[in-house]
Amino acid sequence: MRENLESYISKWRLSDPQPLAQTATSNLYRVLTSNGLAVLKIFSKIGAEDEKGAVDAIRWYDGEGAIRLLNHDEGAMLLEYADGEDLITLVKSDQDDRATQIIIDVLKKLLRENQDNAPTRLTSLNRRFHSLFEKAEEDRWMGTASLFFRGAVVARNLLADQGPPYILHGDIHHENIRWHSRRGWLAIDPKGLIGDRVYDAANALCNPNSLPNVVQSRERLLRHAAAMAAGLNISKARLLSYVFAHACLSACWSLEDGLSPSFGIAMAEIAESCAREPT
């Protein structure tokens, strides 16, 4: 990885690399360019394939509601640097409702109506839900109508009637929206999906997952779902159904990673009961 770093420092005329984060798919560095700070994201072997959709999504957004792509090749991206705090800061300072309104404002910019000439390397929502469908099938063979089985049924029904496809961020949550001193709140780190725009709002309602005492609340979920439905002109009932399906999916990912699925399961149970309420 060090050789790759030095290669990109030279290739894109960067300097002063400072490590920011390391994930399974990439290593991130804050770097200095001739125009100021930027983020260099170098892909791992797995990430080189996984990040193709992210590259296409960022190029598609073209700085509208998201950070700008400054340079890229098959092995790395050079990204605009958002120099401020993320939205967790607001939630921790008793401004949870304001944070959700900011998410709504960002999504309005990202979810464009004109989807002509959409990128071709984006992940479909059907593929996104693969882990949930697989887990549900295992439970079905065990003869149990588990939470995962019910979540998969809801997901399949939603995906069978998606409407016009939208280019989706795919991972909208409080840590993935940061303040930029010149351009305001911007989304970072998209996954690059394509499908029903309601899905992009659902993930945010399950977050921030680092603050379960705030998030795992029926009253909060219903209040924020109502705000998102009104702000984005989408169905509240459909949004709550997506929250249920996504929370089940999130719990599956935790199981695959050898982590506790308790947060996702708790959110799924709350969302399932809320989705059953008349709207």
Secondary structure, 3 states (H helix, E strand, C coil): CHHHHHHHHHHCCCEEEEEEEECCCEEEEEEEECCEEEEEEEECHHHHHHCHHHHHHHHHHCCCCECCEEEEECCEEEEECCCCCECHHHHHCCCHHHHHHHHHHHHHHHCCCCCCCCCCCCEEHHHHCHHHHHHHHHHHHCCCCCHHHHHHHHHHHHHCCCCCCEEECCCCCHHHEEEECCCEEEECCCCCEEECCHHHHHHHHCCCCCCHHHHCCHHHHHHHHHHHHHHHCCCHHHHHHHHHHHHHHHHHHHHHCCCCCHHHHHHHHHHHHHHCCCC
